[in-house]
Amino acid sequence: MAKQKTKNRGRRPRRKKEPQEFDNKVLDIARVARVVAGGRRFSFRSVVVVGDRKGRVGVGIGKGSDVSISIGKATRNAKKNVMHVPMTPEGTIPYDIKGKQSATVVYLKPARRGRGIIAGGAVRTVCDLAGFSDITAKVLSRSTNKLNMALATVNALERIDYTAPKTEKKESKKEEDNNKKAENKKPADDKKSDKKKKTTKKTAKKKKKKDKK
């Protein structure tokens, strides 16, 4: 007998990927060892930078027996350490600043519009994922540790004291809200005035009656 064809045979339909909140990039993967009784145990350490390119960035570290496990831990840790970056409307920082982590020193400087991100290595990835369009950076120390470079950049950005100016859109929205509130208040004021007129008319009628008596 011929075999009956089964319905819906084959692969399952693929699920649509949801848009991610943050973009991530692996900076460094290193094999590290821990000395225990009887020898050494090896594991992997990963450094990951996450950012939404809209003013938020974070650096995380993760360790695991496998590379994929360590990367997963590092991304979760980076999302916990996300910070808001001070950024001008031109897409740069307001003034020069230095950041330090261990022996690594990073110097950040604002750039004119159209210059782009002039930096290298870990500093460039942090600035790119943070959302800067024009910035200049330089590593002043001899250190080549990518983790320290990324953390020094984050430390420098944390030290910047800057409040973004109010945009015209926000001001126009506030004006519209105030106008709506004023319009809503007008009928209430009219009602109050009508009530006052009625009460004055009643009191005038009562006085006339008393005078007649």
ZINORMO-V587406 format. One record per backbone hydrogen bond with DSSP energy under -0.5 kcal/mol. NH is the residue of the N-H (numbers start at 1). CO is the residue of the C=O. If there is no record, write none. Layout:
BEGIN
nh=<NH & NH>
co=<CO & CO>
END
This chain:
BEGIN
nh=<9 & 23 & 25 & 27 & 27 & 28 & 30 & 32 & 32 & 34 & 36 & 39 & 41 & 42 & 43 & 44 & 45 & 46 & 47 & 48 & 49 & 50 & 51 & 52 & 53 & 53 & 55 & 57 & 58 & 60 & 62 & 64 & 70 & 71 & 72 & 73 & 74 & 75 & 76 & 77 & 78 & 79 & 80 & 81 & 82 & 83 & 85 & 88 & 91 & 97 & 99 & 101 & 104 & 106 & 107 & 108 & 108 & 109 & 111 & 115 & 118 & 118 & 119 & 123 & 124 & 125 & 126 & 127 & 128 & 129 & 130 & 131 & 132 & 133 & 134 & 135 & 136 & 137 & 138 & 140 & 140 & 141 & 146 & 149 & 150 & 151 & 152 & 153 & 154 & 155 & 156 & 157 & 158 & 159 & 160 & 162 & 171 & 172 & 173 & 174 & 175 & 176 & 177 & 178 & 179 & 180 & 181 & 182 & 183 & 184 & 185 & 186 & 187 & 188 & 189 & 190 & 191 & 192 & 193 & 194 & 195 & 196 & 197 & 198 & 199 & 200 & 201 & 202 & 203 & 204 & 205 & 206 & 207 & 208 & 209 & 210 & 211 & 212 & 213>
co=<6 & 51 & 49 & 25 & 47 & 47 & 45 & 30 & 43 & 41 & 39 & 36 & 34 & 40 & 32 & 64 & 30 & 62 & 28 & 60 & 25 & 58 & 23 & 56 & 56 & 129 & 130 & 83 & 50 & 48 & 46 & 44 & 66 & 67 & 68 & 69 & 70 & 71 & 72 & 73 & 74 & 75 & 76 & 77 & 79 & 57 & 55 & 92 & 88 & 108 & 106 & 104 & 101 & 99 & 138 & 97 & 106 & 136 & 134 & 112 & 116 & 135 & 117 & 120 & 120 & 121 & 122 & 123 & 124 & 125 & 126 & 127 & 127 & 91 & 91 & 116 & 109 & 118 & 107 & 105 & 138 & 105 & 144 & 145 & 146 & 147 & 148 & 149 & 150 & 151 & 152 & 153 & 154 & 155 & 157 & 160 & 167 & 168 & 169 & 170 & 171 & 172 & 173 & 174 & 175 & 176 & 177 & 178 & 179 & 180 & 181 & 182 & 183 & 184 & 185 & 186 & 187 & 188 & 189 & 190 & 191 & 192 & 193 & 194 & 195 & 196 & 197 & 198 & 199 & 200 & 201 & 202 & 203 & 204 & 205 & 206 & 207 & 208 & 209>
END
